[in-house]
Amino acid sequence: MDIQFVGLPSREVAQTKSRGRDANGSPIEIHLANGDAYPCRHCLGETPAGEEYMILAWRPFETSNPYAETGPIFLCAADCEAMVPSENVPPILVSPRYLVRGYSKEERIVYGTGQVVQTPKIAEYARELLANPTIAFVDVRSASNNCFQCRIKRA
Protein backbone atom coordinates (compact mmCIF):
# COMPACT_ATOMS: atom_id res chain seq x y z
CA MET A 1 0.00 0.00 0.00
CA ASP A 2 1.25 3.46 -0.90
CA ILE A 3 1.22 6.03 1.91
CA GLN A 4 2.17 9.66 2.24
CA PHE A 5 3.34 11.73 5.18
CA VAL A 6 1.70 15.18 5.14
CA GLY A 7 2.13 18.37 7.11
CA LEU A 8 -0.54 20.82 8.13
CA PRO A 9 -2.62 22.29 5.28
CA SER A 10 -1.22 25.57 3.94
CA ARG A 11 -4.59 27.31 3.90
CA GLU A 12 -5.27 26.54 7.57
CA VAL A 13 -1.75 27.57 8.59
CA ALA A 14 -2.08 30.89 6.70
CA GLN A 15 -5.50 31.59 8.27
CA THR A 16 -4.20 30.88 11.76
CA LYS A 17 -1.15 33.09 11.25
CA SER A 18 -3.31 35.92 9.92
CA ARG A 19 -5.68 35.68 12.91
CA GLY A 20 -2.76 35.66 15.31
CA ARG A 21 -4.74 33.33 17.58
CA ASP A 22 -4.43 29.62 18.19
CA ALA A 23 -7.02 26.86 18.61
CA ASN A 24 -7.67 28.02 22.18
CA GLY A 25 -8.12 31.65 21.13
CA SER A 26 -4.83 32.61 22.78
CA PRO A 27 -2.29 34.89 21.08
CA ILE A 28 0.37 33.04 19.11
CA GLU A 29 3.80 33.29 20.75
CA ILE A 30 6.77 34.26 18.59
CA HIS A 31 10.35 33.38 19.58
CA LEU A 32 13.79 33.33 18.00
CA ALA A 33 15.25 29.92 17.17
CA ASN A 34 18.60 29.47 18.87
CA GLY A 35 19.64 26.26 17.16
CA ASP A 36 17.58 23.88 19.29
CA ALA A 37 14.87 21.81 17.59
CA TYR A 38 11.74 23.76 16.60
CA PRO A 39 10.10 21.41 14.09
CA CYS A 40 7.55 23.15 11.88
CA ARG A 41 4.42 21.09 11.34
CA HIS A 42 3.81 22.74 7.96
CA CYS A 43 7.11 22.32 6.09
CA LEU A 44 8.07 19.36 8.33
CA GLY A 45 11.57 20.81 8.70
CA GLU A 46 13.37 22.63 11.50
CA THR A 47 13.08 26.39 11.93
CA PRO A 48 16.61 27.61 11.13
CA ALA A 49 18.70 29.15 13.91
CA GLY A 50 18.26 32.92 13.99
CA GLU A 51 14.78 32.72 12.43
CA GLU A 52 11.51 33.29 14.28
CA TYR A 53 9.17 30.44 15.11
CA MET A 54 5.70 30.30 16.59
CA ILE A 55 4.33 28.30 19.50
CA LEU A 56 0.59 27.75 19.42
CA ALA A 57 -2.16 25.34 20.33
CA TRP A 58 -3.39 23.36 17.31
CA ARG A 59 -6.23 20.90 16.81
CA PRO A 60 -5.53 18.90 13.63
CA PHE A 61 -9.15 17.85 13.21
CA GLU A 62 -12.12 19.27 11.34
CA THR A 63 -14.66 18.06 13.89
CA SER A 64 -14.99 18.71 17.58
CA ASN A 65 -15.33 15.52 19.58
CA PRO A 66 -13.73 14.03 22.70
CA TYR A 67 -10.90 12.56 20.59
CA ALA A 68 -10.02 15.81 18.79
CA GLU A 69 -6.89 16.56 20.77
CA THR A 70 -5.47 20.06 20.99
CA GLY A 71 -1.83 20.56 21.82
CA PRO A 72 1.23 22.73 21.36
CA ILE A 73 3.10 22.83 18.06
CA PHE A 74 5.80 24.91 16.39
CA LEU A 75 5.48 26.67 13.02
CA CYS A 76 8.01 28.73 11.10
CA ALA A 77 6.98 32.36 11.66
CA ALA A 78 8.01 33.25 8.11
CA ASP A 79 6.08 31.72 5.24
CA CYS A 80 7.44 28.30 4.39
CA GLU A 81 6.60 25.83 1.68
CA ALA A 82 4.48 22.85 2.68
CA MET A 83 6.36 19.60 2.49
CA VAL A 84 5.39 17.75 -0.66
CA PRO A 85 3.53 14.63 0.51
CA SER A 86 5.96 11.73 0.44
CA GLU A 87 6.25 8.10 1.48
CA ASN A 88 9.52 9.03 3.21
CA VAL A 89 9.67 9.77 6.93
CA PRO A 90 9.88 13.59 7.22
CA PRO A 91 13.04 15.26 8.53
CA ILE A 92 11.36 16.44 11.76
CA LEU A 93 10.99 12.87 13.01
CA VAL A 94 14.39 12.62 14.69
CA SER A 95 13.44 11.05 18.02
CA PRO A 96 14.00 7.31 18.40
CA ARG A 97 10.27 6.56 18.69
CA TYR A 98 6.82 8.13 18.30
CA LEU A 99 3.24 7.40 19.25
CA VAL A 100 1.40 6.25 16.11
CA ARG A 101 -2.36 5.62 16.02
CA GLY A 102 -5.24 5.28 13.62
CA TYR A 103 -8.41 7.38 13.41
CA SER A 104 -11.78 6.72 11.80
CA LYS A 105 -13.38 8.99 9.18
CA GLU A 106 -15.32 10.50 12.11
CA GLU A 107 -11.92 11.54 13.52
CA ARG A 108 -12.16 9.21 16.49
CA ILE A 109 -9.31 7.06 17.77
CA VAL A 110 -9.63 3.46 16.63
CA TYR A 111 -8.99 1.56 19.86
CA GLY A 112 -6.08 -0.81 19.89
CA THR A 113 -4.13 1.05 17.20
CA GLY A 114 -2.00 3.32 19.38
CA GLN A 115 1.56 2.10 19.72
CA VAL A 116 4.93 3.60 20.49
CA VAL A 117 6.88 2.74 17.35
CA GLN A 118 10.59 2.97 16.57
CA THR A 119 11.05 5.75 14.00
CA PRO A 120 12.36 3.49 11.20
CA LYS A 121 9.22 1.32 11.58
CA ILE A 122 6.62 4.14 11.41
CA ALA A 123 5.86 3.74 7.69
CA GLU A 124 5.53 -0.04 8.04
CA TYR A 125 3.11 0.29 10.96
CA ALA A 126 1.12 3.01 9.16
CA ARG A 127 0.71 0.72 6.13
CA GLU A 128 -0.53 -2.04 8.42
CA LEU A 129 -3.08 0.31 10.02
CA LEU A 130 -4.23 1.82 6.72
CA ALA A 131 -4.87 -1.66 5.31
CA ASN A 132 -7.86 -1.64 7.67
CA PRO A 133 -10.71 0.16 5.83
CA THR A 134 -12.11 1.55 9.10
CA ILE A 135 -8.95 3.65 9.53
CA ALA A 136 -9.09 6.91 7.58
CA PHE A 137 -5.71 8.33 8.61
CA VAL A 138 -2.84 7.85 11.03
CA ASP A 139 -1.37 10.52 13.26
CA VAL A 140 2.21 10.62 14.50
CA ARG A 141 2.68 12.21 17.92
CA SER A 142 5.56 12.69 20.30
CA ALA A 143 5.97 9.57 22.46
CA SER A 144 7.01 11.72 25.44
CA ASN A 145 4.83 14.84 25.13
CA ASN A 146 1.98 13.71 22.83
CA CYS A 147 2.48 16.74 20.53
CA PHE A 148 1.12 16.30 17.00
CA GLN A 149 3.94 15.80 14.46
CA CYS A 150 2.33 14.89 11.14
CA ARG A 151 -0.35 12.80 9.50
CA ILE A 152 -0.09 9.73 7.28
CA LYS A 153 -2.70 9.02 4.60
CA ARG A 154 -3.22 6.57 1.79
CA ALA A 155 -1.50 7.85 -1.36
WOJOVEN-V889858 format. One record per residue. N is the residue number from 1. SS is DSSP state (hx for helix, st for strand, lp for the rest). PHI is phi in radians with two decimals (999 if undefined). PSI is psi in radians with two decimals (NA if undefined). Layout:
n->N ss->SS phi->PHI psi->PSI
n->N ss->SS phi->PHI psi->PSI
//
This chain:
n->1 ss->lp phi->999 psi->2.35
n->2 ss->lp phi->-1.49 psi->2.36
n->3 ss->st phi->-2.21 psi->2.90
n->4 ss->st phi->-2.53 psi->2.34
n->5 ss->st phi->-1.45 psi->2.33
n->6 ss->st phi->-2.31 psi->2.57
n->7 ss->lp phi->-1.59 psi->-3.03
n->8 ss->lp phi->-1.15 psi->2.55
n->9 ss->lp phi->-1.11 psi->2.34
n->10 ss->hx phi->-1.00 psi->-0.73
n->11 ss->hx phi->-1.08 psi->-0.78
n->12 ss->hx phi->-1.17 psi->-0.68
n->13 ss->hx phi->-1.11 psi->-0.80
n->14 ss->hx phi->-1.08 psi->-0.75
n->15 ss->hx phi->-1.09 psi->-0.75
n->16 ss->hx phi->-1.12 psi->-0.78
n->17 ss->hx phi->-1.07 psi->-0.72
n->18 ss->hx phi->-1.20 psi->-0.59
n->19 ss->hx phi->-1.24 psi->-0.56
n->20 ss->lp phi->1.29 psi->0.24
n->21 ss->st phi->-2.26 psi->2.58
n->22 ss->lp phi->-1.66 psi->-2.97
n->23 ss->lp phi->-1.09 psi->-0.39
n->24 ss->lp phi->-1.62 psi->-0.02
n->25 ss->lp phi->1.46 psi->0.10
n->26 ss->lp phi->-1.48 psi->2.67
n->27 ss->st phi->-1.09 psi->2.50
n->28 ss->lp phi->-1.29 psi->2.33
n->29 ss->st phi->-1.51 psi->2.45
n->30 ss->st phi->-2.12 psi->2.29
n->31 ss->st phi->-2.36 psi->2.93
n->32 ss->st phi->-1.78 psi->2.20
n->33 ss->lp phi->-1.21 psi->2.27
n->34 ss->lp phi->-1.87 psi->0.20
n->35 ss->lp phi->1.88 psi->-0.23
n->36 ss->lp phi->-1.28 psi->3.06
n->37 ss->lp phi->-1.39 psi->2.09
n->38 ss->lp phi->-2.27 psi->1.38
n->39 ss->st phi->-1.30 psi->2.08
n->40 ss->st phi->-1.33 psi->2.27
n->41 ss->lp phi->-1.47 psi->0.05
n->42 ss->lp phi->-1.72 psi->-1.00
n->43 ss->lp phi->-1.50 psi->-0.21
n->44 ss->lp phi->1.03 psi->0.55
n->45 ss->lp phi->-2.18 psi->3.09
n->46 ss->st phi->-1.49 psi->2.50
n->47 ss->lp phi->-1.20 psi->2.17
n->48 ss->lp phi->-1.11 psi->2.57
n->49 ss->lp phi->-0.97 psi->2.40
n->50 ss->lp phi->1.55 psi->-0.17
n->51 ss->lp phi->-1.74 psi->2.71
n->52 ss->st phi->-1.42 psi->2.56
n->53 ss->st phi->-2.31 psi->2.84
n->54 ss->st phi->-1.98 psi->2.55
n->55 ss->st phi->-2.05 psi->2.24
n->56 ss->st phi->-2.71 psi->2.77
n->57 ss->st phi->-1.43 psi->2.38
n->58 ss->st phi->-2.36 psi->2.47
n->59 ss->lp phi->-2.10 psi->1.82
n->60 ss->lp phi->-1.41 psi->0.76
n->61 ss->lp phi->-2.36 psi->2.62
n->62 ss->lp phi->-1.49 psi->-0.48
n->63 ss->lp phi->-1.76 psi->2.89
n->64 ss->lp phi->-2.01 psi->1.97
n->65 ss->lp phi->-2.62 psi->3.00
n->66 ss->lp phi->-1.04 psi->-0.34
n->67 ss->lp phi->-1.68 psi->-0.05
n->68 ss->lp phi->-1.44 psi->1.43
n->69 ss->lp phi->-1.18 psi->2.50
n->70 ss->lp phi->-2.05 psi->2.37
n->71 ss->st phi->-2.77 psi->3.02
n->72 ss->st phi->-1.31 psi->2.48
n->73 ss->st phi->-2.45 psi->2.94
n->74 ss->st phi->-1.94 psi->2.57
n->75 ss->st phi->-2.37 psi->2.59
n->76 ss->st phi->-1.08 psi->2.34
n->77 ss->lp phi->-1.24 psi->-0.68
n->78 ss->lp phi->-1.32 psi->2.74
n->79 ss->lp phi->-1.07 psi->2.39
n->80 ss->lp phi->-2.32 psi->2.75
n->81 ss->lp phi->-1.41 psi->2.37
n->82 ss->lp phi->-1.08 psi->2.50
n->83 ss->lp phi->-1.14 psi->2.34
n->84 ss->lp phi->-1.16 psi->2.22
n->85 ss->lp phi->-0.90 psi->2.38
n->86 ss->st phi->-2.59 psi->2.71
n->87 ss->lp phi->-1.39 psi->-0.15
n->88 ss->lp phi->-1.49 psi->2.49
n->89 ss->lp phi->-1.05 psi->2.23
n->90 ss->lp phi->-1.19 psi->2.74
n->91 ss->lp phi->-1.09 psi->-0.37
n->92 ss->lp phi->-1.30 psi->-0.25
n->93 ss->lp phi->-1.52 psi->1.42
n->94 ss->lp phi->-1.88 psi->-0.19
n->95 ss->lp phi->-1.25 psi->2.80
n->96 ss->lp phi->-1.22 psi->-0.40
n->97 ss->st phi->-2.71 psi->2.75
n->98 ss->st phi->-2.45 psi->2.75
n->99 ss->st phi->-1.44 psi->2.21
n->100 ss->st phi->-2.20 psi->2.26
n->101 ss->st phi->-2.65 psi->2.69
n->102 ss->st phi->-1.66 psi->2.63
n->103 ss->st phi->-2.24 psi->2.60
n->104 ss->lp phi->-1.40 psi->3.02
n->105 ss->lp phi->-1.12 psi->-0.33
n->106 ss->lp phi->-1.50 psi->0.13
n->107 ss->lp phi->1.10 psi->0.70
n->108 ss->lp phi->-2.00 psi->2.50
n->109 ss->st phi->-1.04 psi->2.33
n->110 ss->lp phi->-1.55 psi->1.93
n->111 ss->lp phi->-0.98 psi->2.48
n->112 ss->lp phi->1.56 psi->-0.07
n->113 ss->lp phi->-1.65 psi->-0.37
n->114 ss->lp phi->-1.25 psi->2.13
n->115 ss->st phi->-2.49 psi->2.57
n->116 ss->st phi->-1.46 psi->2.12
n->117 ss->st phi->-2.12 psi->2.41
n->118 ss->st phi->-1.08 psi->2.40
n->119 ss->hx phi->-0.89 psi->-0.79
n->120 ss->hx phi->-1.12 psi->-0.25
n->121 ss->hx phi->-1.78 psi->0.03
n->122 ss->hx phi->-1.05 psi->-0.85
n->123 ss->hx phi->-1.07 psi->-0.72
n->124 ss->hx phi->-1.08 psi->-0.79
n->125 ss->hx phi->-1.18 psi->-0.67
n->126 ss->hx phi->-1.08 psi->-0.73
n->127 ss->hx phi->-1.06 psi->-0.74
n->128 ss->hx phi->-1.06 psi->-0.80
n->129 ss->hx phi->-1.14 psi->-0.79
n->130 ss->hx phi->-1.26 psi->-0.19
n->131 ss->lp phi->-1.23 psi->-0.33
n->132 ss->lp phi->-1.46 psi->2.05
n->133 ss->lp phi->-1.14 psi->-0.28
n->134 ss->lp phi->-1.39 psi->-0.18
n->135 ss->lp phi->-1.70 psi->2.12
n->136 ss->lp phi->-1.56 psi->-0.59
n->137 ss->st phi->-2.80 psi->2.91
n->138 ss->st phi->-2.20 psi->2.33
n->139 ss->st phi->-1.86 psi->2.52
n->140 ss->st phi->-1.90 psi->2.21
n->141 ss->st phi->-2.28 psi->2.73
n->142 ss->st phi->-1.01 psi->2.33
n->143 ss->lp phi->-1.28 psi->-0.38
n->144 ss->lp phi->-1.75 psi->-0.57
n->145 ss->lp phi->-2.08 psi->-0.12
n->146 ss->lp phi->1.18 psi->0.23
n->147 ss->lp phi->-1.21 psi->2.40
n->148 ss->st phi->-1.07 psi->2.35
n->149 ss->st phi->-1.92 psi->-0.97
n->150 ss->st phi->-2.90 psi->3.07
n->151 ss->st phi->-2.08 psi->2.65
n->152 ss->st phi->-2.16 psi->2.28
n->153 ss->st phi->-2.22 psi->2.92
n->154 ss->st phi->-1.22 psi->2.45
n->155 ss->lp phi->-1.42 psi->NA
//
